[in-house]
Amino acid sequence: VREGQPQSHAGRGWESFTNAVIEKLVEREDPLIFMLWGRSAQQKVALILKNRKTAHVILTAPHPSPLSAYQGFWGCQHFSKANQILEAWGKQPIRW
Protein backbone atom coordinates (compact mmCIF):
# COMPACT_ATOMS: atom_id res chain seq x y z
CA VAL A 1 0.00 0.00 0.00
CA ARG A 2 1.32 3.41 -0.87
CA GLU A 3 1.54 5.73 2.11
CA GLY A 4 -1.55 7.84 2.54
CA GLN A 5 -3.43 5.97 -0.20
CA PRO A 6 -5.79 3.41 1.33
CA GLN A 7 -6.73 0.58 -1.05
CA SER A 8 -3.84 1.41 -3.41
CA HIS A 9 -3.13 -2.34 -3.40
CA ALA A 10 -6.67 -3.27 -4.51
CA GLY A 11 -7.31 -4.89 -7.88
CA ARG A 12 -3.75 -6.13 -8.34
CA GLY A 13 -4.53 -9.85 -8.26
CA TRP A 14 -4.03 -10.62 -4.59
CA GLU A 15 -7.80 -10.99 -4.16
CA SER A 16 -7.91 -14.08 -6.40
CA PHE A 17 -5.01 -15.63 -4.51
CA THR A 18 -6.59 -14.84 -1.14
CA ASN A 19 -9.94 -16.28 -2.21
CA ALA A 20 -8.27 -19.50 -3.42
CA VAL A 21 -6.42 -19.89 -0.11
CA ILE A 22 -9.58 -19.31 1.90
CA GLU A 23 -11.52 -21.81 -0.22
CA LYS A 24 -8.89 -24.47 0.52
CA LEU A 25 -8.66 -23.64 4.21
CA VAL A 26 -12.40 -23.85 4.85
CA GLU A 27 -12.39 -27.42 3.50
CA ARG A 28 -10.37 -28.52 6.53
CA GLU A 29 -12.08 -30.62 9.15
CA ASP A 30 -9.81 -29.15 11.82
CA PRO A 31 -11.31 -25.78 12.84
CA LEU A 32 -9.48 -22.53 12.17
CA ILE A 33 -9.60 -19.06 13.63
CA PHE A 34 -9.89 -16.32 11.02
CA MET A 35 -8.94 -12.78 12.04
CA LEU A 36 -10.49 -10.39 9.57
CA TRP A 37 -9.23 -6.87 10.06
CA GLY A 38 -10.80 -4.12 7.97
CA ARG A 39 -13.72 -3.93 5.57
CA SER A 40 -11.97 -5.71 2.69
CA ALA A 41 -11.05 -8.66 4.90
CA GLN A 42 -14.51 -8.79 6.43
CA GLN A 43 -16.01 -9.20 2.97
CA LYS A 44 -14.45 -12.68 3.03
CA VAL A 45 -16.92 -13.86 5.71
CA ALA A 46 -19.35 -15.15 3.07
CA LEU A 47 -16.55 -17.09 1.41
CA ILE A 48 -15.57 -18.66 4.74
CA LEU A 49 -19.15 -19.64 5.56
CA LYS A 50 -20.00 -20.83 2.03
CA ASN A 51 -18.36 -24.28 1.86
CA ARG A 52 -17.07 -24.85 5.34
CA LYS A 53 -16.84 -28.38 6.64
CA THR A 54 -16.43 -27.42 10.28
CA ALA A 55 -17.24 -24.65 12.73
CA HIS A 56 -14.45 -22.18 12.10
CA VAL A 57 -14.26 -19.08 14.29
CA ILE A 58 -14.30 -15.64 12.70
CA LEU A 59 -13.04 -12.62 14.64
CA THR A 60 -13.55 -9.19 13.07
CA ALA A 61 -12.20 -5.74 13.88
CA PRO A 62 -11.32 -2.48 12.12
CA HIS A 63 -8.07 -2.44 10.17
CA PRO A 64 -4.96 -1.87 12.33
CA SER A 65 -3.72 0.97 10.10
CA PRO A 66 -3.07 4.38 11.68
CA LEU A 67 -6.23 5.63 9.94
CA SER A 68 -8.58 3.26 11.75
CA ALA A 69 -6.80 1.41 14.56
CA TYR A 70 -8.41 3.62 17.19
CA GLN A 71 -11.89 2.79 15.90
CA GLY A 72 -11.85 -0.61 17.57
CA PHE A 73 -8.73 -2.52 16.58
CA TRP A 74 -6.93 -1.51 19.75
CA GLY A 75 -8.64 -3.42 22.49
CA CYS A 76 -10.25 -6.09 20.28
CA GLN A 77 -8.02 -8.64 22.06
CA HIS A 78 -7.94 -10.99 19.08
CA PHE A 79 -4.66 -12.55 20.12
CA SER A 80 -5.81 -13.43 23.63
CA LYS A 81 -9.22 -14.53 22.29
CA ALA A 82 -7.51 -16.79 19.76
CA ASN A 83 -5.44 -18.35 22.52
CA GLN A 84 -8.54 -18.90 24.66
CA ILE A 85 -10.24 -20.63 21.74
CA LEU A 86 -7.18 -22.77 21.02
CA GLU A 87 -6.98 -23.85 24.64
CA ALA A 88 -10.72 -24.68 24.63
CA TRP A 89 -10.01 -26.87 21.60
CA GLY A 90 -7.21 -28.62 23.53
CA LYS A 91 -4.48 -27.01 21.42
CA GLN A 92 -1.36 -25.10 22.34
CA PRO A 93 -1.79 -21.33 22.56
CA ILE A 94 0.39 -19.18 20.31
CA ARG A 95 3.21 -17.16 21.83
CA TRP A 96 2.43 -13.93 20.04
Short mmCIF file of the C-alpha atoms (twelve columns), coordinates in Angstrom:
data_MODEL
# 
_entry.id   MODEL 
# 
loop_
_atom_site.group_PDB 
_atom_site.id 
_atom_site.type_symbol 
_atom_site.label_atom_id 
_atom_site.label_alt_id 
_atom_site.label_comp_id 
_atom_site.label_asym_id 
_atom_site.label_seq_id 
_atom_site.Cartn_x 
_atom_site.Cartn_y 
_atom_site.Cartn_z 
_atom_site.pdbx_PDB_model_num 
ATOM 1  C CA . VAL A 1  0.000   0.000   0.000  1 
ATOM 2  C CA . ARG A 2  1.321   3.407   -0.875 1 
ATOM 3  C CA . GLU A 3  1.543   5.726   2.110  1 
ATOM 4  C CA . GLY A 4  -1.547  7.845   2.538  1 
ATOM 5  C CA . GLN A 5  -3.429  5.969   -0.195 1 
ATOM 6  C CA . PRO A 6  -5.792  3.407   1.328  1 
ATOM 7  C CA . GLN A 7  -6.734  0.578   -1.047 1 
ATOM 8  C CA . SER A 8  -3.843  1.407   -3.409 1 
ATOM 9  C CA . HIS A 9  -3.132  -2.338  -3.395 1 
ATOM 10 C CA . ALA A 10 -6.669  -3.273  -4.514 1 
ATOM 11 C CA . GLY A 11 -7.311  -4.890  -7.876 1 
ATOM 12 C CA . ARG A 12 -3.753  -6.132  -8.342 1 
ATOM 13 C CA . GLY A 13 -4.528  -9.852  -8.265 1 
ATOM 14 C CA . TRP A 14 -4.030  -10.618 -4.591 1 
ATOM 15 C CA . GLU A 15 -7.801  -10.990 -4.160 1 
ATOM 16 C CA . SER A 16 -7.907  -14.083 -6.397 1 
ATOM 17 C CA . PHE A 17 -5.011  -15.625 -4.512 1 
ATOM 18 C CA . THR A 18 -6.589  -14.839 -1.136 1 
ATOM 19 C CA . ASN A 19 -9.936  -16.282 -2.214 1 
ATOM 20 C CA . ALA A 20 -8.273  -19.499 -3.422 1 
ATOM 21 C CA . VAL A 21 -6.417  -19.888 -0.108 1 
ATOM 22 C CA . ILE A 22 -9.584  -19.315 1.901  1 
ATOM 23 C CA . GLU A 23 -11.522 -21.806 -0.223 1 
ATOM 24 C CA . LYS A 24 -8.887  -24.466 0.515  1 
ATOM 25 C CA . LEU A 25 -8.655  -23.640 4.215  1 
ATOM 26 C CA . VAL A 26 -12.396 -23.855 4.852  1 
ATOM 27 C CA . GLU A 27 -12.388 -27.423 3.504  1 
ATOM 28 C CA . ARG A 28 -10.368 -28.518 6.528  1 
ATOM 29 C CA . GLU A 29 -12.077 -30.616 9.149  1 
ATOM 30 C CA . ASP A 30 -9.813  -29.146 11.818 1 
ATOM 31 C CA . PRO A 31 -11.314 -25.780 12.840 1 
ATOM 32 C CA . LEU A 32 -9.484  -22.532 12.173 1 
ATOM 33 C CA . ILE A 33 -9.601  -19.059 13.634 1 
ATOM 34 C CA . PHE A 34 -9.892  -16.322 11.020 1 
ATOM 35 C CA . MET A 35 -8.941  -12.781 12.043 1 
ATOM 36 C CA . LEU A 36 -10.490 -10.390 9.569  1 
ATOM 37 C CA . TRP A 37 -9.232  -6.866  10.058 1 
ATOM 38 C CA . GLY A 38 -10.800 -4.125  7.972  1 
ATOM 39 C CA . ARG A 39 -13.715 -3.929  5.573  1 
ATOM 40 C CA . SER A 40 -11.967 -5.710  2.693  1 
ATOM 41 C CA . ALA A 41 -11.052 -8.661  4.897  1 
ATOM 42 C CA . GLN A 42 -14.507 -8.793  6.426  1 
ATOM 43 C CA . GLN A 43 -16.011 -9.196  2.969  1 
ATOM 44 C CA . LYS A 44 -14.454 -12.681 3.031  1 
ATOM 45 C CA . VAL A 45 -16.924 -13.860 5.708  1 
ATOM 46 C CA . ALA A 46 -19.353 -15.149 3.074  1 
ATOM 47 C CA . LEU A 47 -16.546 -17.091 1.412  1 
ATOM 48 C CA . ILE A 48 -15.570 -18.659 4.737  1 
ATOM 49 C CA . LEU A 49 -19.145 -19.636 5.559  1 
ATOM 50 C CA . LYS A 50 -19.996 -20.835 2.034  1 
ATOM 51 C CA . ASN A 51 -18.361 -24.285 1.860  1 
ATOM 52 C CA . ARG A 52 -17.073 -24.854 5.343  1 
ATOM 53 C CA . LYS A 53 -16.843 -28.380 6.641  1 
ATOM 54 C CA . THR A 54 -16.426 -27.422 10.279 1 
ATOM 55 C CA . ALA A 55 -17.245 -24.647 12.733 1 
ATOM 56 C CA . HIS A 56 -14.448 -22.184 12.100 1 
ATOM 57 C CA . VAL A 57 -14.262 -19.081 14.290 1 
ATOM 58 C CA . ILE A 58 -14.302 -15.635 12.696 1 
ATOM 59 C CA . LEU A 59 -13.037 -12.619 14.637 1 
ATOM 60 C CA . THR A 60 -13.546 -9.186  13.065 1 
ATOM 61 C CA . ALA A 61 -12.204 -5.737  13.877 1 
ATOM 62 C CA . PRO A 62 -11.324 -2.481  12.118 1 
ATOM 63 C CA . HIS A 63 -8.070  -2.445  10.169 1 
ATOM 64 C CA . PRO A 64 -4.959  -1.870  12.327 1 
ATOM 65 C CA . SER A 65 -3.720  0.972   10.104 1 
ATOM 66 C CA . PRO A 66 -3.072  4.384   11.683 1 
ATOM 67 C CA . LEU A 67 -6.228  5.631   9.943  1 
ATOM 68 C CA . SER A 68 -8.578  3.258   11.751 1 
ATOM 69 C CA . ALA A 69 -6.796  1.410   14.556 1 
ATOM 70 C CA . TYR A 70 -8.405  3.618   17.190 1 
ATOM 71 C CA . GLN A 71 -11.891 2.786   15.901 1 
ATOM 72 C CA . GLY A 72 -11.847 -0.610  17.567 1 
ATOM 73 C CA . PHE A 73 -8.733  -2.518  16.576 1 
ATOM 74 C CA . TRP A 74 -6.927  -1.512  19.750 1 
ATOM 75 C CA . GLY A 75 -8.641  -3.422  22.489 1 
ATOM 76 C CA . CYS A 76 -10.250 -6.090  20.284 1 
ATOM 77 C CA . GLN A 77 -8.017  -8.641  22.059 1 
ATOM 78 C CA . HIS A 78 -7.942  -10.991 19.082 1 
ATOM 79 C CA . PHE A 79 -4.657  -12.553 20.117 1 
ATOM 80 C CA . SER A 80 -5.815  -13.428 23.627 1 
ATOM 81 C CA . LYS A 81 -9.222  -14.525 22.291 1 
ATOM 82 C CA . ALA A 82 -7.512  -16.788 19.758 1 
ATOM 83 C CA . ASN A 83 -5.438  -18.352 22.517 1 
ATOM 84 C CA . GLN A 84 -8.538  -18.903 24.657 1 
ATOM 85 C CA . ILE A 85 -10.238 -20.630 21.744 1 
ATOM 86 C CA . LEU A 86 -7.179  -22.768 21.016 1 
ATOM 87 C CA . GLU A 87 -6.982  -23.848 24.643 1 
ATOM 88 C CA . ALA A 88 -10.715 -24.682 24.631 1 
ATOM 89 C CA . TRP A 89 -10.013 -26.871 21.600 1 
ATOM 90 C CA . GLY A 90 -7.208  -28.624 23.531 1 
ATOM 91 C CA . LYS A 91 -4.477  -27.013 21.420 1 
ATOM 92 C CA . GLN A 92 -1.356  -25.104 22.345 1 
ATOM 93 C CA . PRO A 93 -1.792  -21.329 22.562 1 
ATOM 94 C CA . ILE A 94 0.390   -19.178 20.314 1 
ATOM 95 C CA . ARG A 95 3.206   -17.164 21.829 1 
ATOM 96 C CA . TRP A 96 2.433   -13.931 20.035 1 
# 
